[in-house]
């Protein structure tokens, strides 16, 4: 069994509509990736919804009686509490009377345990259900029911519904456990506060093995061509090929990048099937390459998440949850400023500005400046890995938003960096 790791992440919580306005619950700034390029400034957690299964409303997670099972459905449906390697943590609950859940901090050996959905809440969020602003009928529960549930969740003196010390979320005062009944189902109106996940185009990870195998074969064929002069990486860390005739190619196919991602993690090496991909950035490792490939595989305007990453690792055979063998991220560290703005060697990026009058202009800027707005971020273990992947996604989105015309490529080497 692989050794365990240690890390800290975060999670997204999203409330539905209030009148005609979409209400997004207040998350820590490090938990939410801004669309348009600038990613999360922290660990990057979100939610994952399986698009090709219909497991119902999440009220049956595969556990009953005294079974200590993992509760598979929650791992697919909701953001759940996890340990440093992304392994689900299991919790036990009991009830005193109707709708009065009690968290068992020290369950007995025969007590049923379940995967644990979590939420992010602030006291001010409960005000959304106050009768002065909330109208019954907008939600599947009455405003009073949701107000009571919301206040109960954050009433830690009464309920103590906080993650354990082994959790990725240990110490975060706005992350709470959602109470479960004896069958592992989320108690009624508390279901409203569970965060689902959206895999986006990573749903193709569930395609038959032959689909990803075919993509891997195309990558191997491409990297094995005799006329390749060099194999390097682009500003996001994707494979960048230069041929003897001076032509270039970036491997930008999401499917091919996911195939590379799978192989470098399975092999724990930059070399697989007789080819070697370049390590991104100075002193890059297979971890760095995998993070960049994951960033290239997800939706450009989406978000890399811990729950999504753990899920696809299981689908791709990188995790072996039956054996409780999850991929270890221990020791991985990420610092955005180190990666994209090494001391005395600022990372730069060329980009095109296309003006309303039909003209265009080439620019060169510092990645930390033009992509990240000079906002630093850092993380360790799986949270750092997810952050690195999401930053790669942000760079790719920037490159697609401000593309460089072919005739400008040579100029990129010679123009000055704008300050």
C-alpha positions as CSV (number, residue, x, y, z in Angstrom):
1,X,0.0,0.0,0.0
2,X,1.3,3.5,-0.8
3,X,2.2,5.7,2.0
4,X,-0.2,8.4,3.1
5,X,0.3,12.1,2.4
6,X,-0.8,15.4,4.1
7,X,-2.5,18.4,2.7
8,X,-5.1,21.1,3.1
9,X,-7.7,22.2,0.5
10,X,-11.0,23.8,0.3
11,X,-14.4,23.5,-1.2
12,X,-17.1,25.2,-3.2
13,X,-20.6,26.0,-1.9
14,X,-23.2,27.4,-4.2
15,X,-26.8,28.4,-3.3
16,X,-29.4,28.4,-6.0
17,X,-31.5,31.4,-7.0
18,X,-32.9,34.2,-5.0
19,X,-35.6,35.8,-7.1
20,X,-33.9,36.0,-10.5
21,X,-30.3,36.5,-9.2
22,X,-27.9,33.6,-8.9
23,X,-26.7,33.5,-5.3
24,X,-23.2,32.1,-4.8
25,X,-22.3,31.4,-1.2
26,X,-19.3,33.3,0.1
27,X,-16.3,31.1,-0.3
28,X,-12.7,31.8,0.8
29,X,-10.9,33.6,-2.0
30,X,-8.6,30.6,-2.4
31,X,-11.6,28.2,-3.1
32,X,-13.0,29.6,-6.3
33,X,-11.4,29.9,-9.7
34,X,-12.3,33.1,-11.4
35,X,-13.4,32.7,-15.0
36,X,-11.4,34.6,-17.6
37,X,-7.9,33.5,-16.6
38,X,-7.1,34.3,-13.0
39,X,-7.5,31.0,-11.1
40,X,-8.0,30.3,-7.4
41,X,-5.5,31.7,-5.1
42,X,-5.4,28.6,-3.0
43,X,-6.2,25.0,-3.1
44,X,-9.0,24.7,-5.7
45,X,-11.9,22.4,-4.6
46,X,-15.2,22.1,-6.3
47,X,-18.0,19.7,-6.9
48,X,-18.4,16.7,-9.3
49,X,-21.6,15.5,-10.9
50,X,-21.5,12.2,-12.8
51,X,-23.3,12.8,-16.1
52,X,-23.8,9.3,-17.4
53,X,-25.3,7.7,-14.2
54,X,-28.5,8.3,-12.4
55,X,-27.9,7.3,-8.8
56,X,-31.0,9.1,-7.6
57,X,-31.0,11.8,-4.9
58,X,-28.0,10.5,-3.0
59,X,-30.0,8.9,-0.2
60,X,-28.4,5.5,-0.6
61,X,-24.6,5.5,-0.6
62,X,-24.2,1.8,-0.7
63,X,-23.8,1.3,3.0
64,X,-26.3,-0.2,5.5
65,X,-26.3,-1.9,8.8
66,X,-22.8,-2.1,10.3
67,X,-21.0,-2.0,7.0
68,X,-17.8,0.0,7.2
69,X,-17.9,0.6,3.4
70,X,-16.8,3.7,1.5
71,X,-20.2,4.8,0.3
72,X,-19.5,5.0,-3.3
73,X,-22.3,7.4,-4.4
74,X,-21.2,10.3,-2.2
75,X,-17.8,10.1,-3.8
76,X,-19.4,10.6,-7.1
77,X,-22.1,13.1,-6.2
78,X,-20.9,15.5,-3.6
79,X,-17.9,17.3,-2.3
80,X,-16.9,15.1,0.7
81,X,-14.4,15.2,3.5
82,X,-11.0,13.7,2.6
83,X,-7.6,13.1,4.1
84,X,-4.3,14.5,2.7
85,X,-4.2,12.0,-0.2
86,X,-7.8,12.7,-1.1
87,X,-9.0,9.5,0.5
88,X,-12.6,9.7,1.8
89,X,-12.8,10.0,5.6
90,X,-15.6,8.0,7.2
91,X,-18.0,9.3,9.9
92,X,-20.7,7.8,12.1
93,X,-24.0,9.5,13.1
94,X,-26.9,8.6,15.3
95,X,-30.3,10.3,15.9
96,X,-32.1,11.4,19.0
97,X,-35.7,11.8,18.0
98,X,-36.9,13.2,14.7
99,X,-34.4,15.2,12.7
100,X,-31.9,15.4,15.6
101,X,-28.6,14.0,14.3
102,X,-25.7,13.5,16.6
103,X,-22.1,13.1,15.4
104,X,-20.3,10.1,16.9
105,X,-16.7,11.3,17.4
106,X,-15.7,7.9,18.8
107,X,-17.7,5.3,16.9
108,X,-17.7,1.7,18.2
109,X,-16.3,-1.1,16.0
110,X,-19.8,-2.2,14.9
111,X,-21.1,1.3,14.2
112,X,-21.9,2.1,10.6
113,X,-19.6,4.7,9.0
114,X,-20.1,6.7,5.8
115,X,-18.4,9.1,3.4
116,X,-19.1,12.6,4.6
117,X,-20.5,15.4,2.5
118,X,-19.4,18.8,3.6
119,X,-20.4,22.4,3.0
120,X,-19.0,25.9,3.3
121,X,-21.1,28.4,5.3
122,X,-21.0,31.7,7.0
123,X,-23.6,33.1,9.5
124,X,-24.5,35.8,7.0
125,X,-25.5,33.1,4.5
126,X,-28.4,32.1,6.7
127,X,-29.9,35.5,6.2
128,X,-30.8,34.6,2.7
129,X,-33.6,32.5,4.2
130,X,-34.9,35.3,6.4
131,X,-38.7,35.9,5.9
132,X,-37.9,39.5,5.0
133,X,-36.1,38.4,1.8
134,X,-37.0,34.8,1.2
135,X,-40.2,33.6,-0.5
136,X,-41.5,30.1,0.0
137,X,-41.7,28.2,-3.3
138,X,-38.3,29.2,-4.5
139,X,-36.6,26.2,-2.9
140,X,-37.6,22.6,-2.3
141,X,-38.0,23.4,1.4
142,X,-39.6,26.3,3.1
143,X,-37.6,29.3,4.0
144,X,-38.0,28.5,7.7
145,X,-36.8,25.0,7.3
146,X,-33.7,26.2,5.4
147,X,-33.0,28.9,7.9
148,X,-33.2,26.5,10.8
149,X,-31.0,24.0,9.0
150,X,-28.4,26.7,8.1
151,X,-28.3,27.9,11.7
152,X,-28.0,24.4,13.0
153,X,-25.1,23.7,10.7
154,X,-23.0,26.6,12.0
155,X,-24.1,26.3,15.6
156,X,-20.9,24.5,16.5
157,X,-21.4,24.9,20.2
158,X,-24.5,22.8,20.0
159,X,-23.6,20.4,17.2
160,X,-19.8,20.4,16.8
161,X,-20.2,19.5,13.1
162,X,-16.6,20.2,12.2
163,X,-14.1,18.0,10.2
164,X,-11.8,15.8,12.2
165,X,-8.1,16.6,12.8
166,X,-7.2,14.2,10.0
167,X,-9.2,16.2,7.5
168,X,-8.0,18.4,4.7
169,X,-10.3,21.0,6.2
170,X,-9.1,20.7,9.8
171,X,-8.9,24.2,11.3
172,X,-11.2,25.9,8.7
173,X,-14.0,27.5,10.7
174,X,-16.4,27.8,7.7
175,X,-16.3,24.1,6.6
176,X,-18.9,21.9,8.2
177,X,-20.1,18.4,8.0
178,X,-23.7,17.7,6.8
179,X,-25.6,15.4,9.2
180,X,-26.4,11.9,8.1
181,X,-29.1,9.5,9.1
182,X,-28.6,5.8,10.1
183,X,-28.5,4.8,6.4
184,X,-25.9,7.4,5.5
185,X,-28.3,9.7,3.8
186,X,-28.1,13.5,4.3
187,X,-30.9,14.6,6.6
188,X,-33.8,16.1,4.6
189,X,-33.4,19.9,4.3
190,X,-29.7,19.6,4.9
191,X,-29.4,18.1,1.4
192,X,-29.9,21.6,0.1
193,X,-26.5,22.6,1.4
194,X,-24.5,19.8,-0.3
195,X,-22.2,20.8,-3.1
196,X,-22.4,18.8,-6.3
197,X,-19.4,18.6,-8.7
198,X,-19.2,19.3,-12.4
199,X,-16.5,17.3,-14.2
200,X,-17.1,19.1,-17.4
201,X,-15.3,17.5,-20.3
202,X,-13.3,15.3,-17.9
203,X,-16.4,13.2,-18.1
204,X,-14.7,11.6,-21.1
205,X,-12.4,9.9,-18.6
206,X,-15.2,7.4,-18.3
207,X,-15.0,6.4,-21.9
208,X,-13.9,2.9,-22.8
209,X,-10.2,2.2,-22.2
210,X,-9.6,1.9,-26.0
211,X,-10.5,5.6,-26.4
212,X,-7.6,6.8,-24.1
213,X,-5.3,4.0,-25.4
214,X,-5.8,5.3,-28.9
215,X,-5.0,8.8,-27.8
216,X,-1.9,7.6,-26.1
217,X,-0.9,5.8,-29.3
218,X,-1.2,9.0,-31.2
219,X,1.0,10.8,-28.7
220,X,3.7,8.1,-28.9
221,X,3.6,8.1,-32.7
222,X,4.0,11.9,-32.7
223,X,6.9,12.0,-30.2
224,X,8.6,9.1,-32.1
225,X,8.9,10.8,-35.4
226,X,12.5,11.0,-36.7
227,X,12.3,14.6,-37.8
228,X,11.8,16.0,-34.4
229,X,14.5,18.6,-33.4
230,X,13.4,19.2,-29.8
231,X,10.7,18.4,-27.3
232,X,10.1,21.3,-24.8
233,X,7.1,22.8,-23.1
234,X,5.0,25.9,-23.7
235,X,4.2,28.5,-21.0
236,X,1.5,26.3,-19.5
237,X,3.7,23.2,-19.4
238,X,2.2,21.4,-22.4
239,X,4.4,19.4,-24.8
240,X,5.9,21.7,-27.5
241,X,7.5,20.0,-30.5
242,X,9.9,21.7,-32.9
243,X,10.8,19.8,-36.1
244,X,13.9,19.9,-38.2
245,X,12.2,22.2,-40.8
246,X,11.4,24.7,-38.1
247,X,7.7,23.9,-37.8
248,X,6.2,23.6,-34.4
249,X,3.3,21.8,-32.7
250,X,1.7,21.9,-29.2
251,X,-0.1,18.9,-28.0
252,X,-3.3,20.6,-27.0
253,X,-5.9,17.9,-27.4
254,X,-7.6,17.4,-24.0
255,X,-7.9,13.6,-24.6
256,X,-4.2,13.3,-25.5
257,X,-3.2,15.4,-22.5
258,X,-5.3,13.2,-20.3
259,X,-3.6,10.2,-21.8
260,X,-0.2,11.7,-20.9
261,X,-1.5,12.5,-17.4
262,X,-2.5,8.9,-16.8
263,X,0.9,7.5,-18.0
264,X,3.2,9.8,-16.1
265,X,1.3,9.2,-12.9
266,X,1.1,5.4,-13.4
267,X,4.8,5.3,-14.3
268,X,5.7,8.0,-11.8
269,X,8.2,9.1,-14.5
270,X,8.4,11.4,-17.5
271,X,9.2,8.3,-19.6
272,X,6.5,5.9,-20.8
273,X,6.0,3.5,-23.7
274,X,9.5,4.3,-25.1
275,X,9.0,8.1,-25.2
276,X,9.9,10.9,-22.8
277,X,8.0,14.1,-22.4
278,X,9.8,17.3,-21.4
279,X,9.7,18.4,-17.8
280,X,8.0,21.8,-17.5
281,X,9.9,24.7,-16.0
282,X,13.2,24.5,-14.2
283,X,13.8,21.3,-12.2
284,X,10.4,20.1,-13.2
285,X,9.3,16.5,-12.3
286,X,6.7,14.1,-13.5
287,X,4.4,15.7,-10.9
288,X,4.8,19.1,-12.6
289,X,4.1,17.5,-16.0
290,X,1.0,15.7,-14.8
291,X,-0.4,18.9,-13.3
292,X,0.1,20.7,-16.6
293,X,-1.5,17.8,-18.5
294,X,-4.5,17.8,-16.2
295,X,-4.8,21.6,-16.7
296,X,-4.9,21.0,-20.4
297,X,-7.5,18.3,-20.1
298,X,-10.2,20.2,-18.1
299,X,-12.5,22.9,-19.5
300,X,-10.5,26.1,-20.2
301,X,-13.0,28.2,-18.3
302,X,-13.6,25.5,-15.7
303,X,-11.7,24.7,-12.5
304,X,-9.4,21.9,-11.4
305,X,-10.7,20.4,-8.1
306,X,-9.6,17.9,-5.6
307,X,-12.8,15.9,-5.8
308,X,-12.6,15.8,-9.5
309,X,-8.9,14.8,-9.6
310,X,-9.4,12.0,-7.1
311,X,-12.4,10.7,-9.1
312,X,-10.7,10.6,-12.4
313,X,-7.6,9.0,-10.8
314,X,-9.9,6.2,-9.8
315,X,-11.6,5.9,-13.2
316,X,-8.2,5.9,-14.9
317,X,-6.8,3.1,-12.6
318,X,-4.3,5.5,-10.9
319,X,-6.2,4.9,-7.6
320,X,-7.1,1.5,-6.3
321,X,-9.8,2.3,-3.7
322,X,-10.8,-1.3,-3.1
323,X,-7.3,-1.9,-1.7
324,X,-7.5,1.6,-0.1
325,X,-4.5,2.5,-2.3
326,X,-4.8,6.1,-3.4
327,X,-2.1,8.0,-5.3
328,X,0.3,9.7,-2.9
329,X,0.9,13.4,-3.2
330,X,3.2,13.7,-0.2
331,X,6.1,16.0,-0.8
332,X,4.7,17.9,-3.8
333,X,5.0,21.7,-3.3
334,X,3.8,24.5,-5.5
335,X,4.4,28.2,-5.5
336,X,3.0,30.2,-8.4
337,X,5.7,32.9,-8.2
338,X,8.5,30.3,-8.3
339,X,6.9,28.5,-11.2
340,X,6.0,31.6,-13.3
341,X,8.4,34.2,-12.1
342,X,11.7,32.7,-11.1
343,X,14.2,35.1,-9.6
344,X,16.0,37.2,-12.2
345,X,14.2,35.3,-14.9
346,X,10.6,36.4,-15.2
347,X,8.5,33.9,-17.2
348,X,7.1,35.7,-20.3
349,X,4.3,35.1,-22.7
350,X,3.5,36.5,-26.1
351,X,-0.1,37.5,-26.8
352,X,-2.1,39.2,-29.5
353,X,-4.4,42.1,-29.0
354,X,-7.1,42.3,-31.7
355,X,-8.7,45.8,-31.8
356,X,-12.2,46.8,-32.8
357,X,-10.9,48.7,-35.9
358,X,-9.6,45.5,-37.4
359,X,-5.9,46.1,-36.5
360,X,-3.9,43.8,-34.2
361,X,-0.8,44.2,-32.1
362,X,1.7,41.8,-30.6
363,X,2.6,42.0,-26.9
364,X,5.0,40.3,-24.6
365,X,4.3,40.3,-20.8
366,X,5.2,38.6,-17.6
367,X,3.0,35.6,-16.9
368,X,2.6,36.6,-13.3
369,X,1.4,40.1,-14.4
370,X,-0.8,39.5,-17.4
371,X,-2.3,36.1,-16.4
372,X,-2.3,36.2,-12.6
373,X,-2.4,39.9,-11.8
374,X,0.6,39.5,-9.6
375,X,-1.4,37.4,-7.2
376,X,0.7,34.8,-5.5
377,X,-0.5,31.4,-4.3
378,X,1.1,28.3,-2.9
379,X,0.1,24.8,-1.7
380,X,1.4,21.4,-0.8
381,X,0.5,17.8,-1.6
382,X,-2.8,17.2,-3.5
383,X,-4.0,20.8,-2.9
384,X,-0.7,22.2,-4.4
385,X,-1.1,19.7,-7.3
386,X,-4.6,20.9,-8.0
387,X,-3.5,24.5,-7.8
388,X,-0.7,23.9,-10.3
389,X,-3.2,22.2,-12.7
390,X,-5.7,25.1,-12.4
391,X,-2.9,27.6,-13.0
392,X,-1.9,25.8,-16.1
393,X,-5.6,25.9,-17.2
394,X,-5.6,29.7,-16.6
395,X,-2.5,30.1,-18.8
396,X,-4.0,28.0,-21.6
397,X,-7.2,30.1,-21.4
398,X,-5.2,33.3,-21.7
399,X,-3.3,31.9,-24.7
400,X,-6.6,31.0,-26.4
401,X,-8.2,34.3,-25.6
402,X,-5.2,36.3,-27.0
403,X,-3.8,34.1,-29.7
404,X,-0.5,34.8,-31.5
405,X,-0.8,34.8,-35.3
406,X,1.7,32.6,-37.2
407,X,3.4,35.6,-38.7
408,X,4.2,36.9,-35.3
409,X,6.0,33.8,-34.0
410,X,9.5,35.0,-34.9
411,X,8.9,38.4,-33.4
412,X,8.1,36.9,-30.0
413,X,11.8,36.2,-29.6
414,X,12.8,39.8,-30.2
415,X,10.3,42.2,-28.8
416,X,10.8,43.7,-25.4
417,X,8.8,42.7,-22.3
418,X,6.2,45.3,-21.4
419,X,6.3,46.5,-17.9
